[in-house]
Amino acid sequence: MFEIVPQFAVPFVHVRHPNPGGLNERLRDLFLRYERSGDRYANPTPFVRRPETLYESRFDLFSWPDPEIAELRDFCWRNLFRAVAELNGYGPDVMRYLKVRASAWFHITRKGGYFGVHNHPMASWSGVYCVAESQQAAECGVLSFINPNATNTMFVDPSLMKLRKPFAYGNQDYRLSPGELVLFPSWVLHEVLPFAGDGERITVAFNAQISQDGPAARF
């Protein structure tokens, strides 16, 4: 027997909203209006390095009363719970006792904006949803995930230089398009490369913790 299999794999989930146009237009208008309110809706304690051309909201976005936000929240949770069920093999008997606690926020990024390397402690899953994207350069505003196999370039010779995916070296870059959601384990380091486009790059991000509520379920 001869078999090549991936080991130590990291699950990423890609979802595309079936009809994002109307929702994204309303979200864009809403977020730009909140941005114009100044510090009232801005994150009061920014931590990760970012320039002035990136606006970050408070982290309680999914509790705001706007119907557009509730619609996006439901879309995110529906797909997050589907991913949890499929990846863990949970059936309805387990899933009905799981609940999510989360922080969520939006970014408005203009020319020159970026977001430094970071991960999201005290969360199990994170997600990024693209509301609007203005693209120019090849790496403009790319969401880049750092390869977690930190020692994989200890020694490289021709037998390792051109490994195919999922075995390949290097980071994984995603250019999100409007209506696209990516879910990933919160421990994975990532960054947003400098945005060089005209207009705005608008995204919604969240961190989630999953807990059990109600009678004990069989895991």
N, C-alpha and C positions, 0 to 999 in steps of 0.2 A: 504494500500500500504506500502511495505517495500522496500527501495532502498538505496544502498550504492554507493556513487559517489565520485570521486576525486574533490577537490576544490584547488584553488591556485596552479595549476599545472604549471610546467616549460617545455616548448617544447625543446626537443633535436632531432636532425635529424642525422640519420646514413645512409651513402652512401658508396657503394663499387664500385670502378672503375672496369669496366667489363674486362679489359685486362691490368693490371698495370705493368706487368713485364718489357717490353721494356722501357716504360716511366721512371719507377723508377730506372732502371739501368743507364739511361742517366742522370737523375737528381743526383743520387749519385756521379757519376764521376764528374759532373759539380760542385757540392757543395764542394767536397773534393779539387778540383782544386782551387776554390775560397778561401777556408780556407788556403791553402798553400801560398796564396798571402799576408798573414799577416793582418795588420790593414786596408788595402785598402778597404776591403769589410765587415769589422767587425762593429758592432754597436758601434759608438763612445761615446755614453752616456748611458751605461747600468744602469738600475734602480733597477730591482728586484734582490734580492740576488741569486747568483749562483757561483759555484766553477770554477776553471780554466779548468776543464775537460769538460766544456760545452762551445761551440763556438756559438755565436749569430751573425747573419749577420745584415747589415743595413736593415732599415724598408721599403726600396723602391723596394723590390724584384720583384714585379709584373710589374714594369716598365723596367726591364732589357731586353735586346734584344734577349736573347737566345730562340730558338723555343721550347725547353722543358718547359721553364717557362711559355711561352704563352699558351702551351697546358694545363698545370696544372691550370693556371689562368682561362681559359675558362671552364674547368671542374668544378672548384669551383663556379664560377659565375652562371653557368647553374643550378646547384643544389641549390645554395642560392636563386635564383629568383624563382625556383620551390617551395621552402619552404615558401617564402614570399607570393606567390600567394595562396598556399593551406591553410596556417594558417590564412590568412586574408580574404579569399574568393574573391580575386581580379581576374577579368577576363582580357582578352587581352586589353580592352579599358583603363584599369588602368596601366597594366604592361608595356605597350609600352612607357609610360612617366616616368618610374622610372629608375634611374641610380645609380651606386655604386661608392663611393669614399672610398679608402681603403689604409691601410698600410699592408705590408706582409714581412715576413722574414723566414729564416731557422735556425734550431738548429742542431748541431752535438754534441751528448752527448756520452761520453766514461765513462769507469768504474769510479764510484764515483760521476758522475754528477747528478745534480738535479736542480729543479727550484722552488723557494719559492712560498708561497700562494700569489695570486694576482687576480685582475680582469682587465678589459680593459675599463677605462673611455672614454667618448666621442665616443663611438661606440654602435651600436645596436646589431650586430651579430658578433661573432667570429667563427673561424674554425681552426681545426688541421687536417692536412693530413699526413699520415705515408708513408715515402719513404722507410725506412729500419729499421728493428728491430731485434736485437740479444737478445734472451731471455734466462735467467737462473732461477733466484729465482722467487718465486711466485708473488712478488710485484715489480719485476725489471722494473723500468722505467714506472710504471703505471701512467696514467693521472687520477688524483683523483679530483672529484668535491665535494665541501663542501656543505652539506645540508643547504639550505637557511632558513629552519624553525628553527631559532636560539633558540626558547624557547620550542621546542618540548620535551626536556628531563627534564623539570621543575619537573615533577613527573612521575615515571614509576612504574607500578605494573603489575601483571600477565596479566591483560586485554590489556596491550599495548606492552609487551615484544616481541611478535612475529608477529607483524602486517605484512601482505603480501604487496608486492609492488602493487601500487605506494605509499602506506601509511607508509612503513617501515622507521625506523630511520637510522641514519648513513649516511656516504658519499657514493657517487657512483663512482666506479672505472672502468676505461676502459683500457684494454690492446689492443692498436691499432695494427693491422697487416698491412703489406704493401698493399697499395691501398685503405685503409679505410679512410674516411673523416667523422668527427663529427662536426656538427654545433650547436651552443648554444648561448643563449643571453649573451651579453658581460658582464653583471653585475654579473654573477655567479662566485663566488670565486673558484679557482682551483689551483692545484699544480702538479708538476711531481716528483714522489718519486725517491729516489736514484737508479741509474742505476748500476747494478752489472754484466752485461753481458760482453762477449768479443766482439770486433768489435765496431760498432757504432749504435746508435739509431739516425735516421735522420728524422726530421719532418719539415713541412712547416706550418706556422701559419699566420692568417690574422685577421684584425679587419675591419669591414665594416660599413659605414654610407649609408643609402638609402635616396635619395632625389628625388624630382619631377622636371622634365625638360620638357619644352614645355607648351602647353595649359593646363589649369586647368582640372584635372581629378576628377571624382566623387568618393570620398572615402566613 
